[in-house]
Amino acid sequence: MTKRFKASYLELEQSLFTLRTHFEMCKGAENQDVLHWAKFFKDWIRKASVDTGPWWQESLAEVEKLIKDLEKPKTGDLGYEILDHMMSKASWNLNREILESLPVQQKAGAPAGR
């Protein structure tokens, strides 16, 4: 894994953590407020698309649908919970991708080259 690649993963992980932390402070927010956070998350996904696997495409489609739904005058009050779930899913996908990109550690006592 190159230094740039490691740095981009760390940057993405840190920025998503920050976004989620600040969003969690707004627990129970009205849909109009959630709409702003959904747009921030959409921007994060676009940045992530440069350095991550194809999972970002599904995340982008989901958040774009949520944004359209939140822009409608009559939507339910579950916007916060839906966006929170989307962010959790993105975090899980990013962490899984980071783990898969790490070099496999040799088992203790196993000779090199096996």
C-alpha positions, 0 to 999 in steps of 0.5 A: 500500500502506497503512502498516498493510498494510506493517507487517502484512507486515513483522510476519508476515515477521519472526515467521515468520523467527524461528519458522523460525530457532528451529525450525532449531536443533532439527534432528532433533527427535523428533516430540513436540518437533516437535508443539509447533513445529507448534502455534506454526506453526499460531498463526502461520498464524491470525495471517497469515490476517487479512492474507494471500491465500487460500494460508493456508487450504492451509497451515492444513489441512496443519499441522492434518493434521500435528498429528493425525499427530504426536499418534498414537503410531506415526508416522514420524520425518519430522515435522521435515522435513515441518514445515520444508517447510511453513514454507518454503512459507509463507515463499515464499507470503508473499514472493510476496504481498509482491512482488505487492503492491509498486507496479510500478517504471517502466522506466528512461527510460520516460515516466510514464503509459505 
